[in-house]
């Protein structure tokens, strides 16, 4: 294979061409680009090397696409990335073209010939053969007794009826299995967890009222967000943010319809960070004040129409490996959960770490 045929060199040459040729008359040095992407100059040099190129992580290629999709990135010095929320529709389309092109070149350089239609890498992709444990809330006995087939001695007993947030569980379990085909994916209630389960990748569904492990984790991680418990089931409650810059509670919005209250806007929480039980594994919390919020937190990164843009927002906004938290609205229209778009500022209520941290 000649150097010109080497897919590593092909990717490196394309990255250099983007820097040298995107905007004639506008000189962009490796140092300029390094500042904009928040990386070192030697790293940019290694990605563009024609003799010994290094393959950039996918999130860095997405940052390249964000930078080179609009000339506004170089409108003033120092150059910088334009927020995804401030891109125009043509700029977003150009960015997606570059993302598709650069990630395809990256796959070729890594020898990955999988179709671009296969499941995305995403935040739900874990290292091969790592065990993932989804921890669900279990419905209280008083609620299970109202449902048929929940009694173990029933001829038509259905064990999954005991899980709360069953719609969120089905959505998430199927997606995680699809993008982690070599991994064992377990479903447990908080009372069923064994010591070995705690040291896997943990994914928490549901909040502090019924999921005791979520409640425990929120006291162990460094996070200014806490979910307030409901003394009575009719209580609204909410998520409390306590920090140097803010002390506020975010509550769902309910509307009176005849004799009952219906949720028209829930508050949901997504958290990802290192596990306090095993630093080489992660813990993820998908939570809401009601089941609608839990489903919205899950669909933010599983819905094919929204997961790529939400994933891109996370990768641009937060550190590659650091913990992060997003508190956001989940709209409910005619009883149906609308997938949240994290690129919309009105949807995001609180983010941690803040941009000032």
C-alpha positions in Angstrom: 0.0 0.0 0.0 1.4 3.4 -0.9 1.1 6.4 1.4 -1.6 7.8 -0.8 -3.7 4.7 -0.3 -3.3 4.6 3.5 -6.7 5.5 5.1 -4.8 7.1 8.0 -3.1 9.5 5.6 -6.3 10.1 3.8 -8.0 11.3 7.0 -4.9 13.3 8.0 -4.8 15.0 4.6 -8.5 15.9 4.7 -8.1 17.5 8.1 -5.2 19.6 6.8 -7.2 20.5 3.7 -10.0 21.8 5.9 -7.6 24.0 7.7 -5.8 25.3 4.7 -8.6 25.5 2.1 -11.9 26.0 3.7 -11.9 29.8 3.4 -9.4 31.2 0.8 -7.7 34.3 2.1 -8.2 33.3 5.7 -5.1 31.8 7.2 -5.8 29.3 10.0 -2.7 28.0 11.8 -2.5 24.8 13.8 -2.2 27.0 16.9 -5.4 28.9 15.9 -7.3 25.6 15.6 -5.9 24.2 18.8 -7.2 27.2 20.7 -10.7 26.8 19.1 -10.9 23.1 19.8 -9.3 23.3 23.3 -6.5 20.9 22.5 -2.7 21.2 22.2 -0.8 22.2 19.0 1.2 18.9 19.0 -2.1 17.0 19.0 -3.4 18.9 15.9 0.0 18.2 14.3 -0.3 14.5 15.0 -3.7 14.3 13.4 -2.5 16.1 10.2 0.8 14.2 10.0 1.5 12.7 6.5 4.1 10.3 7.8 2.8 9.1 11.2 -0.8 10.3 11.6 -2.9 9.6 14.7 -6.6 9.0 14.5 -8.6 11.6 16.4 -11.4 10.6 18.7 -14.9 10.9 17.2 -15.9 13.8 19.4 -12.9 15.8 18.1 -14.0 15.2 14.6 -17.4 16.4 15.5 -15.7 19.6 16.8 -13.9 19.9 13.5 -17.2 19.7 11.7 -18.7 22.4 14.0 -15.7 24.7 13.4 -15.6 24.3 9.6 -19.3 24.4 8.9 -19.4 28.2 9.2 -17.1 31.0 8.4 -18.4 32.7 11.6 -15.9 30.5 13.5 -13.1 32.7 12.2 -14.9 36.0 12.2 -12.7 37.3 15.0 -9.6 36.3 16.9 -9.2 34.1 18.8 -11.2 31.7 16.7 -13.8 29.7 18.5 -16.6 27.1 18.0 -20.1 28.5 17.4 -22.6 26.9 19.8 -24.8 24.3 18.1 -27.9 26.3 19.2 -26.6 29.3 17.3 -26.0 27.5 14.0 -28.3 28.3 11.1 -30.1 25.5 9.3 -27.7 25.6 6.3 -24.8 25.5 8.8 -26.3 22.6 10.6 -26.7 20.7 7.3 -23.1 21.5 6.4 -21.9 20.3 9.8 -23.8 17.0 9.4 -22.1 16.5 6.0 -18.7 17.0 7.6 -19.6 14.7 10.5 -20.6 11.9 8.1 -17.5 12.4 6.0 -15.0 12.5 8.8 -16.4 9.7 10.9 -16.6 7.5 7.7 -12.9 8.3 7.1 -12.2 7.5 10.7 -13.9 4.1 10.5 -11.8 3.3 7.4 -8.6 4.3 9.2 -9.5 2.0 12.1 -10.5 -0.8 9.8 -14.1 -0.7 10.8 -16.2 -1.3 7.7 -19.5 -1.4 9.5 -22.4 0.3 7.7 -23.2 3.8 8.6 -26.7 2.6 9.2 -25.6 0.5 12.2 -26.2 1.7 15.7 -24.3 4.8 16.6 -21.5 4.9 19.1 -23.1 7.3 21.5 -23.3 7.6 25.2 -25.0 4.2 25.4 -22.1 2.4 23.8 -19.9 0.7 26.4 -16.6 -1.1 26.0 -17.1 -4.6 24.5 -18.0 -7.4 27.0 -18.6 -5.0 29.9 -21.6 -5.9 31.9 -24.4 -3.3 32.1 -27.0 -3.4 34.9 -30.3 -1.4 34.5 -31.7 -0.8 38.0 -35.5 -0.2 38.0 -37.9 1.0 40.6 -40.5 -1.6 41.7 -44.1 -0.7 42.1 -45.4 -0.8 45.7 -47.5 -3.7 46.7 -50.6 -1.5 47.0 -50.3 -0.7 43.3 -49.4 -4.2 42.1 -52.5 -5.5 43.9 -54.6 -3.3 41.6 -53.2 -5.0 38.5 -54.1 -8.5 37.1 -51.4 -11.1 36.7 -49.0 -9.6 39.2 -49.6 -12.3 41.9 -46.9 -15.0 41.6 -49.6 -17.7 42.0 -51.6 -16.4 39.1 -51.7 -18.8 36.1 -51.0 -15.7 33.9 -48.4 -14.2 36.1 -46.2 -11.6 34.3 -43.1 -10.7 36.3 -42.3 -7.5 34.4 -45.6 -5.9 35.6 -43.8 -5.2 38.9 -41.5 -2.7 37.3 -42.2 1.0 37.4 -41.3 3.0 34.3 -41.9 0.0 32.0 -42.1 2.0 28.8 -38.7 3.6 29.6 -37.2 0.2 30.5 -38.4 -1.4 27.2 -37.0 1.6 25.2 -33.7 1.6 27.0 -33.1 -2.1 27.2 -33.6 -2.7 23.5 -31.3 0.2 22.6 -28.5 -0.8 24.9 -28.6 -4.4 23.7 -28.5 -3.2 20.1 -25.4 -1.0 20.5 -23.6 -3.5 22.9 -24.1 -6.8 21.2 -21.2 -8.5 23.1 -22.2 -7.3 26.5 -24.4 -8.9 29.2 -27.3 -6.5 30.0 -29.1 -7.3 33.3 -32.3 -5.9 34.7 -32.6 -5.6 38.4 -34.8 -3.9 41.0 -32.9 -2.0 43.7 -33.7 -4.7 46.2 -32.3 -7.5 43.9 -28.8 -6.0 43.5 -25.9 -8.2 44.6 -22.4 -6.8 45.5 -21.1 -7.8 42.0 -23.9 -5.8 40.3 -22.7 -2.6 41.9 -19.3 -2.8 40.2 -20.8 -3.0 36.6 -21.9 -0.1 34.5 -25.1 1.0 36.4 -28.0 2.7 34.7 -30.7 4.0 37.1 -34.3 4.4 36.0 -36.6 6.4 38.3 -36.2 8.5 41.3 -35.8 8.6 45.0 -39.4 7.7 45.9 -39.2 4.1 44.7 -35.6 3.5 43.6 -33.4 3.5 46.8 -30.2 3.1 44.8 -30.9 6.3 42.9 -31.4 8.0 46.3 -28.2 6.6 47.6 -26.1 7.5 44.5 -27.3 11.1 44.7 -25.7 11.4 48.1 -22.4 9.9 46.9 -21.7 11.9 43.7 -20.5 15.5 43.5 -23.7 17.1 42.2 -25.6 20.3 43.1 -28.9 18.6 42.1 -31.1 16.7 44.5 -34.6 15.3 44.0 -37.1 16.2 46.7 -39.1 13.3 48.0 -42.9 13.3 47.9 -44.5 12.9 51.3 -47.9 12.2 49.7 -48.4 10.8 46.2 -50.5 13.9 45.4 -47.5 16.2 46.2 -45.8 17.8 43.1 -42.3 18.3 44.6 -39.4 18.9 42.3 -35.6 18.9 41.7 -33.6 21.3 43.9 -30.5 23.0 42.7 -28.2 24.3 45.5 -24.9 26.0 44.4 -23.0 29.3 44.9 -24.9 30.9 42.0 -28.3 29.3 42.4 -30.8 28.1 45.0 -34.0 27.0 43.2 -36.5 24.2 42.9 -37.7 23.2 39.5 -41.2 21.7 39.5 -43.4 19.9 36.9 -46.4 21.7 35.4 -49.8 20.1 36.0 -53.2 21.0 34.7 -56.6 20.3 36.2 -58.9 18.2 33.9 -62.3 17.4 35.4 -61.4 15.6 38.7 -57.7 14.8 38.1 -54.4 16.5 37.5 -52.5 15.7 34.3 -48.9 16.4 33.6 -48.3 18.8 30.8 -44.6 19.4 31.5 -42.4 17.2 33.6 -38.9 17.9 34.9 -36.2 15.3 34.1 -32.6 14.7 35.0 -29.8 13.0 33.1 -26.5 12.3 34.9 -23.4 10.4 33.8 -20.2 10.0 35.7 -17.7 7.5 37.2 -19.2 5.0 39.5 -18.5 5.5 43.2 -18.3 1.7 43.5 -15.8 1.1 40.6 -14.0 4.0 39.1 -13.4 2.0 35.9 -17.2 1.8 35.3 -19.9 4.4 35.0 -23.2 5.3 36.6 -26.0 6.9 34.6 -29.2 8.3 36.1 -32.4 8.8 34.0 -34.9 10.3 36.3 -38.0 12.4 36.3 -40.6 13.7 38.8 -43.1 11.4 37.0 -42.8 8.5 34.7 -43.1 10.9 31.7 -39.9 12.5 32.7 -38.1 9.2 33.0 -39.2 8.2 29.5 -38.1 11.6 28.2 -34.6 11.2 29.8 -34.2 7.9 28.1 -35.5 9.0 24.7 -33.2 12.0 24.6 -30.4 9.6 23.6 -32.4 6.7 21.9 -34.8 8.5 19.6 -33.3 8.3 16.1 -34.6 11.8 15.3 -32.9 13.5 18.3 -30.1 11.3 19.7 -27.4 12.6 17.3 -28.0 16.2 18.0 -28.3 15.7 21.8 -25.1 13.5 21.7 -23.3 16.3 19.8 -24.4 18.9 22.2 -23.1 16.8 25.2 -19.8 16.2 23.5 -19.3 19.9 22.7 -20.6 21.3 26.0 -18.9 18.9 28.5 -15.5 17.4 29.1 -14.9 14.1 27.2 -14.5 12.0 30.4 -15.8 14.2 33.2 -19.2 13.8 34.9 -22.0 15.9 33.7 -25.6 16.6 34.6 -28.5 18.1 32.6 -31.9 19.1 34.2 -34.5 19.7 31.5 -38.1 20.0 30.6 -40.1 17.1 29.1 -43.2 18.3 27.3 -46.4 16.1 27.3 -48.9 16.7 24.5 -52.2 14.9 24.5 -50.7 12.4 26.9 -47.7 11.7 24.7 -44.1 12.3 25.7 -42.2 14.6 23.4 -38.5 13.8 23.1 -36.5 16.7 24.5 -34.1 18.6 22.3 -31.1 19.6 24.5 -29.8 22.0 21.9 -32.8 24.3 22.7 -32.0 26.6 25.5 -35.6 26.8 26.7 -35.6 23.0 27.3 -32.5 23.1 29.5 -33.1 24.2 33.1 -29.7 23.6 34.7 -26.3 22.2 33.6 -23.4 21.0 35.6 -20.5 21.7 35.5 -21.4 25.2 34.5 -19.5 26.9 31.7 -17.8 29.0 34.3 -16.5 26.0 36.2 
